[in-house]
Amino acid sequence: MTTTACINPATRPTSVAHAVEAHNVAADYAGILALDQVNLDIQVGRFTAIIGPNGAGKSTLLKLLTGTKRPLCGYLRVCGLPIAEARKANAVAYVPQETAIDWDYPITVQDVVLSGRYGHSRIEGGFRRFLPPAFIGHRHREIAQRAMQAMQIEDLAQRPIGALSGGQKKRVFLARSLAQEPRIMLLDEPLAGVDRRSEGIILEHLKRFVAAGQTVIMVTHDLPTVRDCADWVVLISGTVVGVGEPDEMLTPEALERGYHRGERTPA
Amino acid sequence: MSTYLPIAGLMDFGTTIAEYLLRGLAFLVAYLPAPVAKAFEYQFMIRALLTAVIVGAVCGVLSCYVVLKRWALLGDAISHAVLPGVAIAYLLGWPMLIGAFISGGLTALGIGFIQQNTRIKEDSAMGIMFTAAFALGIVIISRIATSTHLMHILFGNVLGVSMSVLVTTLYSGILALLLVLFFYKQFLLYTFDPTHASAIGMRTRAIHYGLMLLLTLTIVTSLETVGVILVVAMLIIPGATASLLTHRLPTMMLISAGVGVASATIGLYTSFRLDVASGGMIVLVAFALFVLAGLAAPVGPIRQSLRRRVRAGHRNGKNAE
């Protein structure tokens, strides 16, 4: 079975071809459909950009993939697994939008990055998994440390997260995702409000992550970046309006189709 | 109301532990200045002190989550919602704390249910549920109990704490602290970034209700000390005070518990000396500590003006050169 490959991180997912499979998925907020009839296959190893107008359901799609929202109906698999199992297998990492976080929260950079390891420490044997993160294993600390080095934030380790610039904040959360060692990285507007240097560091590591055979799914409004970095574009407007290479999808005609459909009342 | 727990053995064990704690506390109090030590010579005062200290510590720790999750109104809601449970338990001859836990828990679940299944927002859902529950409690009590009983529930009666109440407080306090310890990671992620918690396989809905029930447990524990109306102060003020002073959650919990314990101790002593309501005095001391922390905090007015003066001093020094 392909599922065992996804649970055990030691065996590479040679047999799982799709990072995301969605057939006829719908999702609603109090009866109002945000997504309907979503059919989408994203292959493993793609740098995927999800674009579309405001209110098109981009963030809802991410919520479905992280399990914070349950679909109304349809078939949804991540790495060939149902969402609940993919979550337990630490397959999906999530980088939130800046507005989703309370920046006054009393937590340091290091503790945020270390929280990327909680999912792993929860499923290991021994009594330690029940204890607070101060007792987390040495191996987890090393992995978190390496993630901070990759994002060049190790000097900020003891800073409270509220005392960072926009770009540094994003790098902290990307470091948390790297520490999680996921199969798919979901990012909600990762480059909004980010300075040049941070943007460079973030994109470089996302590209490396994809080169290592993993999948990136990034919601963004930043079309030039999509053109430069993504190798797969999903255009969403209430449903999937178009899927393809950036060259086909970033044409004026294709964008017109996506960005105008949302303004019409749905049939 | 002599048996508070179904297992008599557990009760006896708790009584033994509580007696040791009382003896230890009496030993410590003897080292305080004479007028203070004199106030705590009475057995009922020592018992009240131990109860108040436990309640202060547990409320302090939990209040961090209340403040961080912006659940101040929820604390208020649950504390009012325990009233009908207390009244019904009194009718049936059940332990008061069990009735209180059940009705508080049901209200917490009801708020979550309304919020997730209707378009009513969280604050309105809380307002609806807790006023309805409180009203039910008032109606039942008006029918059955004497007004002194109602007063004790509303405003606490820490000086009249019996040994069995103390033991129950001790057990539920220990239970609450152990739960915070073992689910620290869950509660941390749930309050900080629930989406990440969900993405790594934590069951956020279970954590949500778990935290609500834990809050209910704490409120029920503190009923005897500060009463229904003022318990919410002990669930907000210590955490808010601590949040002014630190940027780390574990430190915040320690400071917050310290504020809880300090206000319980000082408040109890002051109320004894001035012969006023101890619940109210405890909350007033907590508020005084909050004001002090606000003034002395890194971003507070005292340190700000100090910094400004130091800066100005530097500049003047340079001008002189």
Chai-1 contact restraints between the chains, C-beta under 6 A:
chainA,res_idxA,chainB,res_idxB,connection_type,confidence,min_distance_angstrom,max_distance_angstrom,comment,restraint_id
A,A30,B,R119,contact,1.0,0.0,6.0,A-B,restraint_1
A,T66,B,T195,contact,1.0,0.0,6.0,A-B,restraint_2
A,T66,B,S198,contact,1.0,0.0,6.0,A-B,restraint_3
A,T66,B,A199,contact,1.0,0.0,6.0,A-B,restraint_4
A,G67,B,S198,contact,1.0,0.0,6.0,A-B,restraint_5
A,T68,B,T195,contact,1.0,0.0,6.0,A-B,restraint_6
A,T68,B,S198,contact,1.0,0.0,6.0,A-B,restraint_7
A,R87,B,G201,contact,1.0,0.0,6.0,A-B,restraint_8
A,K88,B,G201,contact,1.0,0.0,6.0,A-B,restraint_9
A,N90,B,I200,contact,1.0,0.0,6.0,A-B,restraint_10
A,V92,B,A199,contact,1.0,0.0,6.0,A-B,restraint_11
A,Y94,B,T195,contact,1.0,0.0,6.0,A-B,restraint_12
A,Y94,B,H196,contact,1.0,0.0,6.0,A-B,restraint_13
A,Y94,B,A199,contact,1.0,0.0,6.0,A-B,restraint_14
A,P96,B,T195,contact,1.0,0.0,6.0,A-B,restraint_15
A,Y105,B,F192,contact,1.0,0.0,6.0,A-B,restraint_16
A,P106,B,H247,contact,1.0,0.0,6.0,A-B,restraint_17
A,P106,B,R248,contact,1.0,0.0,6.0,A-B,restraint_18
A,P106,B,L249,contact,1.0,0.0,6.0,A-B,restraint_19
A,P106,B,M252,contact,1.0,0.0,6.0,A-B,restraint_20
A,Y118,B,K185,contact,1.0,0.0,6.0,A-B,restraint_21
A,G119,B,I200,contact,1.0,0.0,6.0,A-B,restraint_22
A,G119,B,G201,contact,1.0,0.0,6.0,A-B,restraint_23
A,F130,B,F182,contact,1.0,0.0,6.0,A-B,restraint_24
A,P132,B,Y184,contact,1.0,0.0,6.0,A-B,restraint_25
A,P160,B,H247,contact,1.0,0.0,6.0,A-B,restraint_26
